[in-house]
Amino acid sequence: MQTRNHRIFTTGEIVRIRDIGKAGHVRTPQYVRNKVGFIDSYVGLFENPEERAYGHIGCEPIPLYRVRLKQNDLWPDYVGSDCDTLVLEIYDHWLEAVNSIEEPQ
């Protein structure tokens, strides 16, 4: 499904967190960029904090999601359980759909 300029992801959908190379104030940590995870939940529509940081108030709200990633995919030397995960909130312009589970990058 699409909203005005945004795709709506569903719970459980596989996504890649994009590395859009955006400079300045961003809320997407470098260590999760280009990683594959699952949509854990939809949080709601919010103004883009990357735009608000520069004084752009009143922009169209965009979808925010909780994305779950396996710790093993984030840290190559991770020694915890294969079931350990990290959940973080990512705005939809950082996300792209993935058709199937891929090898982590």
N, C-alpha and C positions, 0 to 999 in steps of 0.2 A: 504494500500500500504506500502511497505518496501523500505528503501534505504539500503545501505550497512549493517549497524547494527541498523538502526533506523526505527521505525514505523512512518508513516506519518499520523497525525491526521487531520481531516477536521473541518472546521468552524461549530460550533454548537454541535460537538461531546462531550459527557459527559466523563470527566476524573477525576481521583483521583490523587492528588499530593502526591506522595509516601514519606515516611520517610525512606530513604535509610541508615540512621545512619552514614553518612559520616562525619568524623571529619575534622577540619581545615576550610579553606576558602571555603564557599559555598554561593550561592546567593539565596537560597530558605529559606525564613523566617520560623522559627519554628512554628509560629501560623497558617500557611496554610498547614502544613504537615498532611496527612491523611484526608484532606477536599476534597469535591466533587465540581466541577465547570464545566464550558463549555469552549471549545476552542472559543475564541473571534476572533482570527486571527493568521495567520502564519506570522512571522516576517522575517525569512530567515535562512541561514546557517552561523554559526559563530564558531570560535574556542572556546572550552570549557574554560570559565574563571577560573574554579576550577583547571584546569591543568596549565593554563598560570600563575596563582598566584605562582606556584612553579617552574617557569622557563621552563616548557614544551611548547615550541613554535613550530608551524608547524604541530600540530595534525590535524586529519581529522575534518572538520567542522561538527557541529551537528545542528539539527533544534531547533529554538527558537520560542515559541508561547506566545501569550497573552491569559491568562486564566482569565475568569470572575467568581467571587464567590459572593454569596449573603452575605451581612454583617451579617444577622441573623444567618447564618451558622458558621460564624467566632467568633462572640461574643454573648454568651447566654443572656446577659442582654442588648443587643442593643435595643434602644428605637426609632430608626428612622423608616423610611418607609420600608415596606417589599420589595420594589423595589430597595432599595439602594444596590449597588454592589461595589466591589473592583476589579480592573483589574491589574494584574501583569505579568511580563515576566518570563517564566519558561522554562528551557531546557528540551528536550524530555526525557532524562534519569530519570527525576523526575516524569514522567507522566505514568499513566496506564489507559487503556480504562475501562469504566464502562458500563455495559449493560443497566442499568436503574437508575433512580434517587433513591438514597438510603438515609436513615436517616443520618444526619451529625454525625460525631464521636467526 
